[in-house]
């Protein structure tokens, strides 16, 4: 993992949490949030503005290193809503959503 570039700043993480307003996947707003890589580190992802979303511990542990779309479908979560919101938030924060997913 040391060889992988990780450039998410504390300010970007705070902005991501503010924009999502809770878990990016299940939308709970009552749980502590963890950094989750949309494209897992094990699949080439990095901790960057365009690849990290806030996730509750339950979603983060469940997703593990799964591909986000397949995992959302398996959990019966709204994949299309997640992807649209993800793209809008990344764009609003000055990233490029095509860099991650």
C-alpha positions as CSV (number, residue, x, y, z in Angstrom):
1,X,0.0,0.0,0.0
2,X,2.9,2.4,0.6
3,X,3.6,2.4,-3.2
4,X,0.1,3.6,-4.0
5,X,-0.5,7.4,-4.2
6,X,-3.0,8.6,-1.5
7,X,-3.8,12.3,-1.7
8,X,-7.1,12.8,0.1
9,X,-6.6,15.7,2.4
10,X,-8.4,16.2,5.8
11,X,-10.3,19.2,4.2
12,X,-11.5,17.0,1.3
13,X,-12.6,14.3,3.7
14,X,-14.6,16.8,5.7
15,X,-16.1,18.2,2.5
16,X,-17.1,14.7,1.3
17,X,-18.8,13.9,4.7
18,X,-20.6,17.2,4.5
19,X,-21.9,16.6,0.9
20,X,-23.0,13.1,1.5
21,X,-24.6,13.8,4.9
22,X,-24.2,10.2,6.0
23,X,-23.3,6.8,4.6
24,X,-23.0,7.0,0.8
25,X,-24.4,3.6,0.4
26,X,-27.3,3.1,2.9
27,X,-27.7,6.8,3.7
28,X,-27.7,6.3,7.5
29,X,-26.8,9.5,9.2
30,X,-26.5,8.2,12.7
31,X,-23.4,6.1,12.5
32,X,-19.7,7.1,12.6
33,X,-18.3,7.3,9.1
34,X,-15.3,5.6,7.7
35,X,-13.3,6.3,4.5
36,X,-14.3,3.7,1.8
37,X,-12.7,3.4,-1.6
38,X,-15.3,3.0,-4.3
39,X,-12.7,1.1,-6.3
40,X,-10.9,-0.9,-3.6
41,X,-7.2,-0.6,-3.0
42,X,-6.9,-4.3,-3.9
43,X,-8.3,-3.5,-7.3
44,X,-6.1,-0.5,-8.0
45,X,-8.0,2.2,-6.1
46,X,-6.5,5.0,-4.1
47,X,-7.5,7.3,-1.2
48,X,-8.4,10.3,-3.4
49,X,-11.2,12.8,-3.7
50,X,-12.6,10.9,-6.7
51,X,-12.5,7.4,-5.1
52,X,-13.4,7.9,-1.4
53,X,-16.9,8.0,0.0
54,X,-18.1,8.1,3.6
55,X,-19.5,4.7,4.7
56,X,-20.9,3.3,7.9
57,X,-18.9,0.5,9.5
58,X,-21.6,-2.0,8.4
59,X,-21.5,-1.1,4.7
60,X,-17.7,-0.7,4.7
61,X,-17.2,-4.2,6.1
62,X,-19.8,-5.7,3.9
63,X,-18.5,-4.2,0.7
64,X,-14.9,-5.1,1.6
65,X,-13.1,-5.3,-1.8
66,X,-16.2,-5.9,-3.9
67,X,-17.0,-4.0,-7.1
68,X,-19.4,-1.3,-6.0
69,X,-22.1,-1.9,-8.6
70,X,-22.3,-5.6,-8.0
71,X,-22.3,-5.1,-4.2
72,X,-25.0,-2.5,-4.3
73,X,-27.2,-4.8,-6.4
74,X,-26.5,-7.7,-4.1
75,X,-27.5,-5.6,-1.1
76,X,-30.6,-4.3,-2.9
77,X,-29.4,-0.8,-2.6
78,X,-30.1,1.8,-5.4
79,X,-27.1,1.6,-7.7
80,X,-28.3,4.3,-10.1
81,X,-29.1,6.8,-7.3
82,X,-25.6,6.1,-5.7
83,X,-23.8,6.6,-9.1
84,X,-25.7,9.8,-9.9
85,X,-25.1,11.3,-6.5
86,X,-21.5,10.2,-6.5
87,X,-20.8,11.9,-9.8
88,X,-22.6,15.1,-8.7
89,X,-20.7,15.3,-5.4
90,X,-17.3,14.7,-7.0
91,X,-18.0,17.3,-9.7
92,X,-19.2,19.8,-7.1
93,X,-16.0,19.3,-5.1
94,X,-13.8,19.8,-8.2
95,X,-12.9,16.2,-9.0
96,X,-13.6,14.1,-12.1
97,X,-15.9,11.2,-11.4
98,X,-14.5,9.2,-14.4
99,X,-11.2,8.9,-12.5
100,X,-12.5,6.2,-10.1
101,X,-15.4,4.1,-11.2
